[in-house]
C-alpha cells in the first residue's frame, strides 16, 4: 500500500503550494523548483527506508 502511495506521489505534485499569492514570477519558479527538490528528497528517503 505504501509503495502505491509513493508511485502516486511521483505522478502528481504531492506538495500543493499556493503560488498565486506569489506575484514575482522568478520567486514562483524558485518555489516550484524547491518544492520539487523536497518531493524528490522525500521520495528518495522513503525508497531507501523500504529497501
N, C-alpha and C positions, 0 to 999 in steps of 0.2 A: 504493500500500500504506500509506503514512504517513497519507494522508487518511482511509482506512478506520479506522486505529487511533485517529485523533483523534475520529472520529464515535463510535466505541465508547466512548472515554473520556468523551465528553459524556453518553452514555446511562447509563453506570454511574458509581458513585463510584470514580473512578480512584485515589483516595488512601484506602486502608484504614487505619483507626486503631482501636486497641483502647480503645474508650470505656467498656467495662465496668469498667476499672480506675479510672475517674474517678467518684468517689462523688457529688460535688456536681453536681446537675442543671444549674445555671446555667453552671458551668465546662464541662460537657459540651456545652451549646448554643454556648458561645463557641468551643470547639474545632471543633465541627461547622461553624460559620459561617466560621471562619478557614480550615479545610481547603477549604471551598467557594470562598473567595476565592482561595486559592493555585491551585486547579484552574482557575478562570476565567482567572487571570493567565497560567497556563501555556498554556492553550488559545489565548488571545489572542496570546501571543508566538509560538507555532508557526504560527498562521494568518498573522500578519504576515510571518514569515520565509518562508513558502511563496508569498505573493502577490508 
